[in-house]
Amino acid sequence: MSRLFDDKESWTREERKTKQDQSLSNMVSLGYEKSPRIKQIFDTHKINPLNIKSREDLEVLPVTSREKLVDMELQDQPFASLQNPDIKIDRIFTSPGPVYEPHLSETDYLWARAYHAAGIGPDDIALCAFSYHLVAAGLTFHSGLRKVGATVVPSGASSSQMQVQLIKDLKVTAYTGTPSFLMSIISKAQELSFDFKKDFGVKKACFAAEPLFPDMRRKFEEEYGIDTYQMYGATEVGDVAYECSEKKGWHICEETIVEIVDPETGRNVAAGELGEIVVTRLNDIFFLLRFGTGDLSRLIAEHCPCGRTSYRLAGIAGRVGDAVKVRGMFIAPSQLKMIQAKFNNLPIQAIVTREGHADRLKLRLEKISPEMGDEKWETGFKKYFQEICTVKIDQIEYVSAGTIKPEEKLLVDLRKW
Ligand SMILES: [Zn+2]
């Protein structure tokens, strides 16, 4: 099996940008011509569609959140006139709202890149345990698995007992679904006196729709011998990013433009900073430009040893409302949790204040080991903090063990607005 899904994954950054800018400008022209909604948005903001020539030009357009899309669709059902009326839609999905989404097309590579990167292929029998009922998940992940040649068992939302039986009888080798559901399938198997690792052949799992917590991942990989991969997307825009075997960030799909923006202004943040993931899926069916996912992440620009040249997302750091802006950069509680995990579950609390016009970031740390406070330790801590959060710490306050109560907030904003 080839290491990469196709040539696009090894395009130079310049090549990718040129091709994507071209597709974007085609999508915008077509959208303006075919979709009364796009025409209205452009005309209201006095934007000439011919001026959207590259991803940098997208910033003049408003970000459309899920809530806004629901509103738009309620006024103008089913697709808020964002679709191309000349193309026959093969499936219509719905998700809570309700919001209706036209399926892109049978030929789309939706999720296939992700499964390929996880090493799933024609030799696999994959259990697709995403719901097939009304929502996009089941059928969309199913077609991705088919695109890499795997045999699919469409088990959907069947009971965990049924899933155990399918895994056993059909010699399933791969699982796709949520991590929590796989965990409950494993528990069910144990309840039925099976040894999941020895008795069954599930060696790979590709997860989406839920976070994969590090301790859960460790359990899957170490106790049950399952190689795990994370995938990220949204029903409105399809697949967005996926993990490769390096498992150091999620490669952005070749068919999407991902911007990381300041949710307050819709403008792109500086390289490597935290912001909202905004996605434009390049296609000629559904002209949803700049979909705001509400999820926070940052971009990794370094090249990945796997050979894919795309930018990567550094996981999901939380939801937009959770983040606090310090000196123009966002910090999210989940980033602080990552730091805690790195330093032996160190109890920490970040406090943001304002002195004059300047923001100040103080870190309270419980002194749980003697080396804490040493210059060497502190330098290492500050360096790691800045790697994860981008923002520099102004002051560290060491407090005695037990001072920071578990119910206290990780991130406290004391500034008056
Ligand atoms: Zn990679």
Residues whose N, C-alpha, C, O or C-beta is under 5 A from the ligand:
A	BS01	ZN	C244 E246 C304 C306 R308
